[in-house]
Amino acid sequence: MHTDTASFTITYIIINHNTEKLTLSCIDSVIKNSVSGYEIIVFDNGSQEGNIRSLEKREDILFLASKKNLGFARACNRAFEKASGEFVCFINSDAELRTGVDNLTVFLSSDERAAAAGAMLLNSDGSEQNSFGKTPCFTTEIFNKSLLEIFSLKSFRRKAGQATKPFEVESLVGAFMVVKSGVFRELGGFDERYFFFFEESDFCLRMRRAGYKIFMFPGVKVVHFQGKTAGAKLLHARVEYYLSRYKYFRKHYGYSGEVALKACLIILLLSRSILYLAGNIATVFLIRNLRGKLILSCYLFMWHLLGLRRDWGLTGE
């Protein structure tokens, strides 16, 4: 529900960009799993499809819009400027709540240094997705994360598994994140230099450096239809991921760190391109998934060779 003068326990912020059906389902899931003390803000980020502006007529939603795509971080910050909640929940338009969040907000309120918490993210079949992880570093960005999980036991785990109680983590997956509004305001919100990807990793690192704690709260369940917000333009999305990745490393590891990461990833992309090409030749290019991996690796490798052009990313869509 929404009124201009009320104050709320929690504000849900949903960013829409050509995902009208997903956004409406996300809104319905929030309403279904909330009783009172909440508001919903939908920010339309320059959509060219659908009729999302029909939400302007709804009294239970505050609808905001931009004529152009501002990027995820900037859109979230603009929506937050209108938020009244003690807590703010950033939930992707391709996610749906399956439980309420009252216990999560009570938990955060019990500890002055507890600033943010994430939920257990699920696939549509109920299996668990990665919901948290380590702060991005050379190890996480160069080596296979699944192998790191296997060989490093709990230190690189990304799923809650059988855990039922909240536990502290380094970083959250941004599909669902609840933050104390005061902390979000204190730290200046998301860094708007990230157009899409890594804004949540950057913010989690800044929270921890400021002395705050971040938690995984497995009691809250969220179904995440992973990749639906960017999946329609996979190649552009992957370029944008690399752009944000390099921005993150330059910011937190310096220019030399960024250059070192680029060098390592270029070698990895070349190696993968050769490997996938050999695999495709061996299977006479009959395996669709293998063809897709070859196209993606070659595309990213060529993008590096051509000077990391920004217009190959989502900003140039």
N, C-alpha and C positions, 0 to 999 in steps of 0.2 A: 504494500500500500504506500501511497505517497501523498503528503500535503506540504505546502510551502513552509509551514512554520514548525512542524513537529520535529522532535529529536528522536533518533532511533538507536537501537542497540547495534544494528549492523546495516551497512549499505552494500548491496550487490551491484557490481559494475560489470556490464556485459558490452563488449565491443563487437559491433556487427560490420562485416564487410562482405556484401554479396552472399550472406548466409542466412537469409530470412527464415527459412523453415527450421533450421537448427536453433536460431535465436529464440523463436517462439516456443520451441520445445524446452529450451533451457529456462525461459521465463516460467513456463507452466510447472517445471520441476521445482523451482525455487518456491513458488506459491504453494504447491502441494505439500512441501516439507517445512513450511514456516507457519507459525501461528500468529504472532504479532511482533511489534518492535523492529520491523525491517522496512527498508525501501529498496526499490529497484531502479537503477539508472541504466538506460540503454543509450550508447553513443554510436551513431551510424557514421562509419569512417569512409565517406565518399562512395557509397554503393551505387552501382550502375544497374543493378538488377533487383527485381522484386518490388514489393510495396511496403517496405518496413516503416515508412512514414505514417502508416495507419495507426501506429502506436501513439502518435501525438494526441489521439482522441481518448486514450485511456487515462483515467484519473489515478489508477494505481501504479503508474509508471511515469518517471521523468524521462522524456525523450530529448536527446541532444543530437546534433548532426553537424557534420562538416561537408563542404562541397567537394573537398579532395581528400584522398587518403593521407592522413597525418602520420601514419605509422602507429604501431600498437602502444608503445611507451607514451608517446605524446597524447594519444587519445585517452588513455587511462588517466593521465595527469589532468586533462581538461575535465573529464567526468568527475574526478575526485574533488575538484574545486567546488562542485555543487553538492557534495556528500555531507550528510548530517550525522551519520552513524559513529558510534564510539569505535566500532571496528569497520574495516572495509574488506569486502571479499571480491577479489578479482577472479571471475569464473569465465572460461572460454565459452564462446557461443556454441562450440561443438561438445559441450559437457552438460551433464544432467545430474542434479542432486538426487541421491537415493535415501538420504537420511537428513535429519535436521542438524543444525550446527550449534545449538544451545550449549551442549556440554563442552564444545571446543572453546567458545567465548568465555565460559565460566573458568575453564582451565587457564586461559591466557590472563584473565583478570586476577588470578590467584598469585601470580609471580610478576613483580614489577619489571624484571629483566626479560620476561618471555614476550617477544614482540610479534611473532608470526607463527603460523601453523599451516600445514598442508593436510590433505585428506588422502585416503587410500584410493588411488585411481584404478578403475576397472575397465576391461574391454566389454563389449556388448554381451559376450557369452559368460561374463562373470569372472573370467581369469584376471589376474592382477597385472597391471602395467607398472612401469617404473614411476615412482612418485617423488623420489628425492635422490640425492647423490652427494658426491664430494664437490668441493669448490673446483671449478675447471682449472686444470694445470697441465703441464706438458704430458704427464703420465696419462691423464684422462683423455686428452685430445689426440694422442698419437697411437696409443695401444687400444686394442679391442676391449670395450667396456665389459662385455660378457665374460671374456677370459680373465680380466682383472677381478671380476666378482668371484669366479671359481677359485683362482689361485691365491687371492688375498683374503679369503673368507669374509668376515663382516666389514672390513675396513672400506670396501668398495661396493657394498650392497646398495641396491636401489629400490628394493621392495620390502614391505613390512612383514610379509610372510604370515606367520602365526601370532605375531605380536598383537596384544589387545590394549596395552597401555601406551600413553604418549612417550616418545623418546626423542632426545635431541639429535638434530642432523645439521649438516653444514649448509645444504642448499635444497631448494624445493623446485619441483617442476611447476611451471607457471600456469598450467591449465586450471588450477584451483589453489588459491592462496589467501588466507585471512591474515590481515595485518592490523595492529592497533593504529587507529587513524593518527594519533599523536606522534607515533614513531614515523609513519609515512610522511607526515608533514615536516617533522624535524629534519629528516634526511633529504628533503627536497624531492620526494617522489622518485619515479623511474628516470634514469638518464635518457634524455630524448635523442641522444646521438645514435641509439639503437633503433632502427626502423622496425625490425621484427627479429626476435630471437635474442637471447642472452640478457635481456633487460632484467629478468627475475634473478638470474645468477649474479649479476652485478649488484642488484639491490640486496640480495642475501649476504653477499660478502661485505657490503657496507654496513649492514646491520650488525654483523658479528664484530667488525672492526670497531664499531661504536659501543661494544660491550653488551649487545643484546643477544638473546638466545632464540633459536628457531627449532620448532618441533614438528615431528610427524605425528598426526593424530589418527590412528587407524580406525577409531570408532565412527568416523565420518566417511561415508562411501560416496564416490562420484564416478559415474560412467563417462568415459572420455572417448568419443568417436575420433580417435587420434588421426591428425593430419587433414581433417576435413576443411579446416580454415585456409590451409595453404596447399593442400594436395592437388587441387585443380591445375596448379601451375608449378609442378614439382621442380623442374629445372631452375626456374627463377627463384623458387623458395630455397633450393639448396645453395645457390649463389648468395642469396641474402644471409643464409646461415653462416657461410664462410666470411662474409663481410663483417657481420656482428662478432664473430669469433675473433677476427683480427683486431677489431676495435677494442674488444675486451682485453686481449693480451697486451696491446699497446698501452692501455690505461693502467693495467695492474702489474705488468712485467716489463714495461719500457719498450723502446724501439727495437733494441737488440732481441728481446723476447719475441716480439712480433715477427722479426725477420727469421729467427731460428725456427719458429713454428711454420712459417710459410715454406721454408726450405724442406723441412721434414714432410710436410703434407704434399708438396709437389712430387717428391720422390715416391711417396705412398700412392698417389694418384696414377703416376706413370706405371708403377709396378702392378697396380690393380688393373689398369687398362690392358696391359700385356697379358695378364693372367686371364681376364675375362674374354679377351680376344681368342686366346688359345682354347678356352672352354667352349666358346661359341663355334669355333671351327670344328672342334671334336664332335659337337652335337649337331652340326650342319645348321646352326642358328635356329633350331626348332624349339628351344626352351625360352619362353617369353620372359621369365624373370631374369634369366641370364643375359638376354639381349638388353633388357632395361638397365642392368648394372653396367654393362659395357658402355651404353649411351651416356649414362650419368657420369661415369669416371672420365670418359673422353671429353665430355662437355666441360667438366670442371678443370681438367688439365689444360684444355685449350684456353679457357677463361683466364687461367693464371698466365699462360704464355702471352696472351694479348693485353696484359696489363691490368687485370682486375677491374674491368669496366663496370661502373655502378649501374649502367642502364641494362645490364644483363640480370640484375636482381629484381626484386618486387617493386622498387621505386621506378623502374623503367617499364612497368607492365602497361 
